[in-house]
Amino acid sequence: MFVYFPKEKVLDAGSILKPFLGNMAKANIAEYSNTLQKLQGLHLDIRMVIAGHWSAVHGPHLIDRYLDLLAQIADDPKIAQHSWSRGRRAKAGIRRDEGTGRNQSLYVFS
């Protein structure tokens, strides 16, 4: 569930949007992406996104970033953004987020 505060231009995204994907073992990636695309289709004037985990405050770019991360998983289901995924061993890697220019930690689980 998302909650939008129009006067403040703030979207409270709860656990749906966060800086990292987290455990996606049982997620329906296609529906997750569809939900975020529907959110974008509302054309809300978002100044700030409040995430449910890790660092809480983000700009509206977090929605695009999350869609990009979900697309990476759709292309390679072994990629996850979170090292606690069911206790499996992970090989760490780094990719550059082209939107922000920052490095992303990526973990490939075996």
C-alpha positions as CSV (number, residue, x, y, z in Angstrom):
1,M,0.0,0.0,0.0
2,F,1.2,3.5,-0.8
3,V,0.0,6.6,1.0
4,Y,0.4,10.0,-0.8
5,F,0.3,13.3,1.0
6,P,-0.4,15.9,-1.7
7,K,0.1,19.0,0.3
8,E,3.6,17.8,1.4
9,K,4.2,16.0,-1.9
10,V,5.4,12.9,0.1
11,L,4.8,9.3,-0.9
12,D,4.9,6.8,2.0
13,A,5.9,3.6,0.3
14,G,6.3,1.4,3.3
15,S,8.1,-1.8,2.4
16,I,7.2,-1.6,-1.2
17,L,10.1,0.8,-2.1
18,K,13.4,0.8,-0.3
19,P,17.1,1.3,-1.3
20,F,17.6,-2.5,-1.9
21,L,15.4,-5.2,-3.1
22,G,15.6,-7.5,-0.1
23,N,14.5,-11.1,-0.3
24,M,12.7,-11.6,-3.6
25,A,12.5,-15.4,-3.4
26,K,8.7,-15.5,-3.5
27,A,8.0,-12.2,-5.3
28,N,6.1,-11.9,-8.5
29,I,8.5,-9.7,-10.4
30,A,6.2,-8.9,-13.2
31,E,3.4,-7.8,-10.9
32,Y,5.8,-5.8,-8.7
33,S,6.9,-3.9,-11.8
34,N,3.3,-3.4,-13.0
35,T,2.4,-2.0,-9.6
36,L,5.2,0.6,-9.8
37,Q,4.3,1.4,-13.4
38,K,0.7,2.1,-12.3
39,L,2.0,4.3,-9.5
40,Q,4.1,6.3,-12.1
41,G,1.0,6.5,-14.3
42,L,-0.8,8.5,-11.6
43,H,1.7,11.3,-12.3
44,L,1.8,12.3,-8.7
45,D,3.9,15.4,-7.8
46,I,6.4,13.6,-5.5
47,R,9.1,15.5,-3.8
48,M,10.0,12.8,-1.3
49,V,9.6,9.0,-0.9
50,I,9.6,7.5,2.6
51,A,10.9,3.9,2.4
52,G,10.1,1.2,5.0
53,H,13.7,-0.1,5.5
54,W,17.2,1.1,5.7
55,S,17.6,4.8,4.9
56,A,14.1,6.2,4.9
57,V,14.1,9.4,2.9
58,H,14.6,9.4,-0.9
59,G,13.8,11.5,-3.9
60,P,11.2,10.5,-6.5
61,H,14.0,8.8,-8.5
62,L,13.7,5.8,-6.2
63,I,10.7,4.5,-8.2
64,D,12.8,4.4,-11.4
65,R,15.7,2.9,-9.6
66,Y,13.5,0.1,-8.2
67,L,12.1,-0.6,-11.7
68,D,15.6,-0.9,-13.0
69,L,16.5,-3.3,-10.2
70,L,13.4,-5.4,-10.9
71,A,14.4,-5.6,-14.5
72,Q,17.8,-6.9,-13.6
73,I,16.2,-9.7,-11.6
74,A,13.8,-10.5,-14.5
75,D,16.9,-10.8,-16.7
76,D,18.9,-12.9,-14.2
77,P,16.8,-14.3,-11.3
78,K,20.0,-15.1,-9.3
79,I,20.6,-11.4,-8.7
80,A,19.4,-9.9,-5.4
81,Q,20.3,-6.8,-3.5
82,H,20.4,-8.2,-0.1
83,S,22.8,-10.6,1.6
84,W,20.3,-12.2,4.0
85,S,18.4,-14.1,1.3
86,R,17.6,-17.5,3.0
87,G,21.2,-17.9,4.3
88,R,22.6,-18.8,0.9
89,R,26.2,-18.0,0.1
90,A,26.6,-15.0,-2.1
91,K,29.3,-13.7,-4.4
92,A,29.4,-9.9,-4.1
93,G,29.8,-7.6,-7.1
94,I,29.4,-3.9,-7.8
95,R,27.5,-2.3,-10.7
96,R,27.3,1.4,-11.3
97,D,23.8,2.9,-11.2
98,E,23.7,4.9,-14.3
99,G,20.9,7.1,-13.0
100,T,22.7,8.3,-9.9
101,G,26.3,7.5,-10.8
102,R,26.6,5.6,-7.5
103,N,27.9,2.1,-7.1
104,Q,25.3,-0.6,-6.2
105,S,26.2,-3.7,-4.3
106,L,24.9,-6.8,-6.0
107,Y,24.9,-10.3,-4.7
108,V,24.6,-13.4,-6.9
109,F,23.4,-16.4,-4.9
110,S,24.3,-20.0,-5.6
